[in-house]
Amino acid sequence: MSDKKFKIGITHGDTNGIGYEVILKALEDNRLLELCTPVVYGSAKAAAFYRKTAQLQPVTFTQITDASNAKNGEYSIINVVDESLHIEPGVESPEAGKAAFAALERAVADLRAAKIDALVTAPINKHNIQSPEFTFPGHTEYLESSLADDECPRALMILCTDILRVALVTIHTPISGVSSKVTRESVLEKIRDFNLSLTKDFGCHRPRIAVLSLNPHNGEGGLMGSEESNAISPAIADAQAEKINAFGPYASDGFFGNGLFRKFDGVLAMYHDQGLAPFKTLAMDAGVNLTAGLPYVRTSPDHGTGYDIAGRGEADGESMRQAIYRAIDVLRCRRSHREATANPLKKQYFEKNKKDNVVLDLTKSDTD
């Protein structure tokens, strides 16, 4: 096997948030270089500013102009903004949003060009990053628009730790619009996508998926809503007919409250806060956001820009560190899955009622 390590691109996110602090803290331990070759898309000036301001451990970067020049055993940084960047920790500004998009745009281009193997993104401010080039509710939708193809046409948001994986039917949809998007078709589609990701990205064999209800108390037989009977339960039945191990629907309060989530490989929630509130409570500082369903790997720490603590050195780098580890794990799982399924055995059977057991090859036609 080649000793070439995976190149992990890391975008700096909002330059007035905690992005650089969590990046620098995640890179403090040089043992990370034994696993991958990190390439930061950002600003050497901003990295130096936050290292000094937050009194962080020194991290030595090699400045490069192209990701293809990144070397094993080194931390590399590509400057995507000029030296005039004005840094104001904790302040929302259009300049910080522009800098965040510059890093994201460059890194995604390099991901498509195979100059990096995976992408890890530091948090952005979803408001100040908006521009004619970025008109999306968040990273997930932008990446789906930029990276999807015919074989991998849509993204699936999965929040994960070692004990819990949560996927969402709707992502950044206002509560007022969730119900209309919870349909038999949409729930079944997400169950299928989740099942594939658990298999391909996490190495789960025949994963068990719990599907949550939308309404309180599972709808109480229609008294509190009909989505469970009209959409969610039929979608689960459809998935089971396809040999997918989907179960439910479960009322989310009792499901998480009694620890039932531990019996499943993944949990499918209907909307953002239904899945993320319990996830973040259970994940503590180790949660990771994985954008599954696309031909490329992207992860991020499961927290925001942290304006309230930016520049103080208080931000915890564990979630960023776990995001880097998760990207590596998913790359390895996908490689193993490709190798395991590259040359499947032909379907064969022994025809009964014959004196000699003759193997019939069902992959050939009579005219072959």
PyMOL commands that set and color helices and strands:
alter all, ss='L'
color gray80, all
select helices_A, chain A and resi 19-26+30-34+44-53+67-69+94-112+139-147+175-181+184-200+216-222+227-241+252-257+260-263+272-283+307-309+318-341
alter helices_A, ss='H'
color red, helices_A
select strands_A, chain A and resi 6-11+36-42+61-64+75-79+118-121+156-160+165-168+208-212+245-250+266-269+288-292+297-301+348-350+359-361
alter strands_A, ss='S'
color yellow, strands_A
deselect
rebuild
show_as cartoon
